[in-house]
Amino acid sequence: MSANNYFFFDGSSLISQVRALQESRAELKERRLRPLSLVDNFVRYGLLNMLIGSTYRRAVFYFATGDPQVERYIEIPDMEKPDFVRDISFKYCGERLRAPAGFDDWYAKQPAEFQQFCYKREKGVDIEICCDALQLAGLRNLDRLILLTNDSDFIPLCEKLKAFGTNVSLIRLPQPRPVNQDLVRACDSFHVLPDTLLERFF
């Protein structure tokens, strides 16, 4: 039986990282990220092999309900296709907040080090991630959480999970924007996919 290792992807952080890659690499412009290939690359190419082997229980992508950016940046697979391995899921929760007219254009022009301080465009997604993780940990069904986010709001979750005996690994895509160092310190390990693998999941 496989260990209780779970991937949780914070959709807003994932989309932000994809957008940063597209802005910095012309060859990725207009290309969408393929979630199945992303998980496969994290597991298969040694980044997490020393921690979880080649097994994980489930990978969950969390997106705000009604967020139009999901379709723009993420290639959601056909979940009803025959023989589709359903150890990956897409959870739509919370809600997308309306932004003032012109906000996206203004945001894109801000320096990367300032963008992380801009207000959030969603609510409820972080709570859903925390509830799911704590439920698994409380039932002793979570050995390691592999978390993609850059949001310091998850620091208390990481600390509480470790108190439950769960290990927490922070992951991210290769990109120019800085990682949240406080979040890195709150986790047990930190992993970045190398540039050489980008073509495999776009």
PyMOL commands that set and color helices and strands:
alter all, ss='L'
color gray80, all
select helices_A, chain A and resi 11-24+26-28+35-44+49-52+69-73+103-108+112-115+125-138+152-163+181-186+195-201
alter helices_A, ss='H'
color red, helices_A
select strands_A, chain A and resi 5-10+58-64+88-93+95-96+122-123+144-148+167-172+189-192
alter strands_A, ss='S'
color yellow, strands_A
deselect
rebuild
show_as cartoon
